[in-house]
Amino acid sequence: MLKQIVAHGSLVMLLMQHCGWNLMLALTVLIDSSITAYTFATWKQPSDLIALSDGYSCFHRKIWHIYAVYGTVTSMFAITIERIFASKNYKNYEKTSRRLGCALSFGQFLLASLFEFGAIVTFDFTETRAHCFVVTRRGEKYHRPLAVSLLILEIVSLVIFHRLLRLNQRRLQADTHYGLSERYQITENVRALKLLVPVVISHISLSVIVASVFSIFSSIHLEPHTRAIAEESLGFLHAHCVIVPLFMFIRHRRKEEKDEQTSRVNHLHGAALMDEHDRAITKNW
């Protein structure tokens, strides 16, 4: 899908990284879920259920989850910054190099790695649980404020995307006579922002749900085995791996259908073309 996107190299680079983080998240969740399913399918005695749930095993099973989550958020914010530059410098942005994209790619990777380092330092390797968690009790004080900060970062990204989308749409509707390069860049901005806004909304929705459920679990003091079953049943990382790519795929398919409709109309001639024009003119009467 990304190979078919005609966009600035910096945007394509950042989108590929964002998809890479989501792919990493999906793979880690798939591997961890397979281990859990195999354990429950083959256990013969209670000790078998915690054979792969000691501190170090849980660390290797779960630490990549949180790394991928950090990467998806930081890469989305990097895309936000790139779109700000694209909207602000629309007159000559098409001719610029990919230096901005490279700098933002390195920055978001470094930021996600710093967050991951904090998660490693605060991970409790001494705990053995029936169900492995991304966040141990020792790391709650670190992850709670960080989760709130990342949620605020996503909300800021959404607000900026909406403002940039309205700004570029107003530019297209204005009577200003833009050059071919300027109009192309404005159109690209609108197309890219329409693709990204639903993705950010899905990020925020899932983050709010996860934060709310986590707060509920922390306040009602469930029994250890009941809490493990509840958190395993409400695995929103699994939903994240499906919903976010699905949003991008649906938006891409809608764009393809619109392009196919435009191409079909452009190939009409004679009476068929006149009929199509009549339908377009009378559509909103």
FIMI-911094 format. One line per 2 residues: number of its first residue (from 1); their letters; for each residue x, y, z of C-alpha. Coordinates in nm, 4 decimals, padded with zeros to 6 digits. Example, Ala and Ser with C-alpha at 12.3 -4.5 7.8 and 13.67 -1.06 7.14 Angstrom:
1> as> 01.2300/-00.4500/00.7800 | 01.3670/-00.1060/00.7140
***
This chain:
1> ml> 00.0000/00.0000/00.0000 | 00.2801/00.2431/00.0901
3> kq> 00.4503/00.1790/-00.2436 | 00.1437/00.3250/-00.4182
5> iv> 00.1451/00.6477/-00.2140 | 00.2713/00.9424/-00.4164
7> ah> 00.4030/01.1676/-00.1402 | 00.7144/01.3398/-00.0163
9> gs> 00.9991/01.1060/00.0732 | 01.0013/01.2189/00.4361
11> lv> 00.6344/01.1314/00.4826 | 00.6743/00.7921/00.3148
13> ml> 00.9761/00.7172/00.5353 | 00.7883/00.8030/00.8550
15> lm> 00.4783/00.6111/00.7476 | 00.6912/00.3039/00.6800
17> qh> 00.8422/00.3338/01.0267 | 00.4986/00.3710/01.1846
19> cg> 00.3771/00.0603/01.0010 | 00.6962/-00.1161/01.1091
21> wn> 00.6255/-00.0414/01.4753 | 00.2692/-00.1727/01.4350
23> lm> 00.4002/-00.4859/01.2616 | 00.6447/-00.5368/01.5469
25> la> 00.3596/-00.5013/01.7956 | 00.1464/-00.7508/01.6053
27> lt> 00.4278/-01.0064/01.5858 | 00.5179/-00.9792/01.9546
29> vl> 00.1541/-01.0166/02.0551 | 00.1170/-01.3164/01.8219
31> id> 00.4269/-01.4869/01.9631 | 00.3268/-01.4221/02.3251
33> ss> -00.0312/-01.5382/02.2646 | 00.0993/-01.8552/02.0992
35> it> 00.3164/-01.9284/02.4034 | 00.0180/-01.8748/02.6335
37> ay> -00.2088/-02.0954/02.4207 | 00.0528/-02.3721/02.4039
39> tf> 00.1061/-02.3573/02.7813 | -00.2662/-02.3896/02.8571
41> at> -00.3083/-02.6652/02.5964 | -00.0234/-02.8857/02.7210
43> wk> -00.0095/-02.8323/03.0987 | -00.0285/-03.1418/03.3153
45> qp> 00.0398/-02.9980/03.6579 | -00.0048/-02.6459/03.8030
47> sd> 00.3687/-02.5759/03.7950 | 00.3607/-02.6060/03.4150
49> li> 00.1470/-02.2913/03.3950 | 00.4234/-02.0760/03.5414
51> al> 00.7157/-02.2493/03.3712 | 00.7523/-01.9578/03.1285
53> sd> 00.6260/-01.6869/03.3644 | 00.9276/-01.6195/03.5835
55> gy> 01.0733/-01.2676/03.5879 | 01.3232/-01.3129/03.3072
57> sc> 01.0852/-01.5064/03.0814 | 00.8125/-01.2426/03.1258
59> fh> 01.0695/-00.9739/03.0530 | 01.1600/-01.1264/02.7161
61> rk> 00.7953/-01.1939/02.6338 | 00.6579/-00.8519/02.7235
63> iw> 00.9299/-00.5882/02.6982 | 00.9038/-00.5773/02.3192
65> hi> 00.5319/-00.5035/02.3502 | 00.5900/-00.1794/02.5338
67> ya> 00.8774/-00.0873/02.3009 | 00.6456/-00.1184/02.0013
69> vy> 00.3752/00.0857/02.1760 | 00.6261/00.3625/02.2488
71> gt> 00.7376/00.3479/01.8851 | 00.3863/00.3841/01.7458
73> vt> 00.3213/00.6952/01.9564 | 00.6562/00.8657/01.8931
75> sm> 00.6437/00.7892/01.5201 | 00.2957/00.9402/01.4968
77> fa> 00.4184/01.2563/01.6653 | 00.7116/01.2644/01.4213
79> it> 00.4612/01.2504/01.1352 | 00.2763/01.5400/01.2973
81> ie> 00.5903/01.7529/01.2960 | 00.6597/01.6595/00.9334
83> ri> 00.3070/01.7615/00.8297 | 00.3507/02.0952/01.0082
85> fa> 00.6591/02.1681/00.7971 | 00.4780/02.0473/00.4823
87> sk> 00.1831/02.2800/00.5465 | 00.3956/02.5766/00.6469
89> ny> 00.6390/02.5472/00.3523 | 00.3908/02.4289/00.0912
91> kn> 00.5381/02.6587/-00.1747 | 00.8678/02.4717/-00.2013
93> ye> 00.8339/02.1641/00.0224 | 00.7974/01.9320/-00.2773
95> kt> 01.1535/02.0185/-00.3851 | 01.3158/01.9654/-00.0455
97> sr> 01.5251/01.6613/00.0432 | 01.4489/01.3885/00.2947
99> rl> 01.6755/01.5348/00.5624 | 01.3794/01.6303/00.7788
101> gc> 01.2415/01.2783/00.7553 | 01.5794/01.1287/00.8484
103> al> 01.6149/01.3621/01.1486 | 01.2621/01.2875/01.2706
105> sf> 01.3130/00.9139/01.2174 | 01.6260/00.9163/01.4293
107> gq> 01.4598/01.1380/01.6925 | 01.1502/00.9224/01.7350
109> fl> 01.3615/00.6043/01.7490 | 01.5867/00.7603/02.0141
111> la> 01.2876/00.8796/02.2188 | 01.1200/00.5379/02.2068
113> sl> 01.4504/00.3761/02.3080 | 01.4835/00.6106/02.6083
115> fe> 01.1304/00.5205/02.7204 | 01.2186/00.1534/02.6740
117> fg> 01.5330/00.1941/02.8841 | 01.3204/00.3310/03.1670
119> ai> 01.0874/00.0302/03.1350 | 01.3856/-00.2073/03.1557
121> vt> 01.5320/-00.0348/03.4627 | 01.1991/-00.0450/03.6511
123> fd> 01.1060/-00.4032/03.5503 | 01.0856/-00.6453/03.8439
125> ft> 01.2782/-00.9616/03.7528 | 01.1997/-01.1325/04.0847
127> et> 00.8262/-01.1801/04.0240 | 00.6767/-01.5057/03.9021
129> ra> 00.3167/-01.4831/03.7868 | 00.0588/-01.7072/03.6271
131> hc> 00.0085/-01.4382/03.3661 | 00.2875/-01.2105/03.2404
133> fv> 00.2189/-00.8359/03.2459 | 00.3748/-00.5553/03.0477
135> vt> 00.3943/-00.3425/03.3637 | 00.5123/-00.4922/03.6932
137> rr> 00.4207/-00.3417/04.0288 | 00.7689/-00.1974/04.0606
139> ge> 00.7302/-00.0129/03.7301 | 00.3820/00.1327/03.7900
141> ky> 00.5215/00.4618/03.9239 | 00.7205/00.4999/03.6028
143> hr> 00.4580/00.3899/03.3517 | 00.1573/00.5786/03.4896
145> pl> 00.2884/00.9352/03.4353 | 00.4518/00.8268/03.1102
147> av> 00.1226/00.6815/02.9839 | -00.0573/01.0075/03.0663
149> sl> 00.2143/01.2062/02.8874 | 00.1900/00.9868/02.5767
151> li> -00.1895/01.0175/02.5770 | -00.1589/01.3978/02.5914
153> le> 00.0933/01.3772/02.3067 | -00.1566/01.1845/02.0943
155> iv> -00.4347/01.4319/02.1707 | -00.2042/01.7182/02.0679
157> sl> -00.1282/01.5320/01.7443 | -00.5000/01.4920/01.6728
159> vi> -00.5703/01.8614/01.7342 | -00.2809/01.9637/01.5096
161> fh> -00.3935/01.7243/01.2348 | -00.7457/01.8691/01.2401
163> rl> -00.6182/02.2276/01.2280 | -00.3797/02.1480/00.9425
165> lr> -00.6543/01.9677/00.7526 | -00.8902/02.2673/00.7768
167> ln> -00.6068/02.5035/00.6838 | -00.5168/02.3128/00.3677
169> qr> -00.8806/02.2645/00.2705 | -00.9365/02.6402/00.2977
171> rl> -00.6345/02.6964/00.0754 | -00.7792/02.4699/-00.1931
173> qa> -01.1166/02.6447/-00.1761 | -00.9684/02.9936/-00.1846
175> dt> -00.9582/03.2047/-00.4990 | -00.5805/03.2275/-00.4831
177> hy> -00.4106/03.1217/-00.8058 | -00.1526/02.8700/-00.6892
179> gl> 00.1193/02.7318/-00.9105 | 00.1167/02.3662/-01.0127
181> se> 00.3761/02.2701/-00.7509 | 00.1957/02.4586/-00.4731
183> ry> -00.1444/02.3096/-00.5546 | 00.0089/01.9613/-00.5690
185> qi> 00.1611/02.0045/-00.2227 | -00.1631/02.1354/-00.0720
187> te> -00.3561/01.8444/-00.2254 | -00.1013/01.5996/-00.0867
189> nv> -00.1376/01.7563/00.2578 | -00.5148/01.7110/00.2502
191> ra> -00.4885/01.3518/00.1264 | -00.2291/01.2538/00.3874
193> lk> -00.4160/01.4203/00.6753 | -00.7433/01.2496/00.5825
195> ll> -00.5580/00.9185/00.6010 | -00.3911/00.9921/00.9344
197> vp> -00.6747/01.1477/01.1369 | -00.8688/00.8166/01.1809
199> vv> -00.5439/00.6425/01.2795 | -00.4791/00.8953/01.5568
201> is> -00.8413/00.8676/01.6730 | -00.8034/00.4895/01.7015
203> hi> -00.4783/00.5350/01.8965 | -00.6450/00.7711/02.1435
205> sl> -00.9587/00.5578/02.1797 | -00.7602/00.2450/02.2610
207> sv> -00.5328/00.4360/02.4992 | -00.8308/00.5785/02.6889
209> iv> -00.9919/00.2342/02.7121 | -00.6714/00.0735/02.8377
211> as> -00.6140/00.3506/03.0944 | -00.9740/00.3292/03.2150
213> vf> -00.9731/-00.0496/03.2504 | -00.6346/-00.0422/03.4250
215> si> -00.7678/00.2125/03.6733 | -01.0753/-00.0030/03.7397
217> fs> -00.8645/-00.3132/03.7979 | -00.6402/-00.1186/04.0372
219> si> -00.9315/00.0196/04.2401 | -01.1567/-00.2842/04.2885
221> hl> -00.8805/-00.5172/04.4203 | -00.9603/-00.8350/04.2298
223> ep> -00.8250/-01.1691/04.3420 | -00.4916/-01.2502/04.1721
225> ht> -00.6301/-01.5301/03.9534 | -00.9435/-01.3279/03.8662
227> ra> -00.7380/-01.0234/03.7710 | -00.5131/-01.2366/03.5508
229> ia> -00.8145/-01.3809/03.3648 | -00.9717/-01.0346/03.3275
231> ee> -00.6548/-00.8749/03.1881 | -00.5960/-01.1677/02.9526
233> sl> -00.9561/-01.1435/02.8248 | -00.9348/-00.7668/02.7756
235> gf> -00.6069/-00.7639/02.5829 | -00.6299/-00.4304/02.4032
237> lh> -00.2860/-00.4767/02.2487 | -00.4499/-00.7440/02.0363
239> ah> -00.7234/-00.5007/01.9322 | -00.4648/-00.2318/01.8581
241> cv> -00.2839/-00.4665/01.6178 | -00.6060/-00.5140/01.4210
243> iv> -00.7853/-00.1791/01.4409 | -00.5016/00.0567/01.3424
245> pl> -00.3987/-00.1309/01.0221 | -00.7680/-00.1768/00.9424
247> fm> -00.8269/00.2001/00.9563 | -00.5394/00.2625/00.7151
249> fi> -00.6564/-00.0145/00.4808 | -01.0150/00.1163/00.4697
251> rh> -00.8974/00.4713/00.3966 | -00.6675/00.3412/00.1250
253> rr> -00.9465/00.1370/-00.0368 | -01.1799/00.4370/-00.0381
255> ke> -00.9143/00.6455/-00.2100 | -00.8609/00.3699/-00.4698
257> ek> -01.2361/00.3512/-00.5381 | -01.2496/00.7293/-00.5828
259> de> -00.9528/00.7206/-00.8211 | -01.1128/00.4375/-01.0213
261> qt> -01.4371/00.6382/-01.0474 | -01.2447/00.9440/-01.1666
263> sr> -01.0537/00.7365/-01.4221 | -01.3765/00.5817/-01.5505
265> vn> -01.5348/00.9236/-01.6011 | -01.2246/01.0570/-01.7754
267> hl> -01.2432/00.7778/-02.0322 | -01.6069/00.8496/-02.1235
269> hg> -01.6973/01.0358/-02.4396 | -02.0001/01.1393/-02.6388
271> aa> -02.3458/01.0793/-02.4953 | -02.2113/00.8773/-02.2006
273> lm> -01.9933/01.1724/-02.0929 | -02.2866/01.4150/-02.1226
275> de> -02.5045/01.1853/-01.9090 | -02.2346/01.1677/-01.6420
277> hd> -02.2040/01.5461/-01.6376 | -02.5810/01.5824/-01.6083
279> ra> -02.5881/01.3446/-01.3092 | -02.3054/01.5365/-01.1395
281> it> -02.4766/01.8716/-01.1967 | -02.8204/01.7583/-01.0789
283> kn> -02.6918/01.5477/-00.7882 | -02.7390/01.8201/-00.5244
285> w> -03.0501/01.9828/-00.6714
***
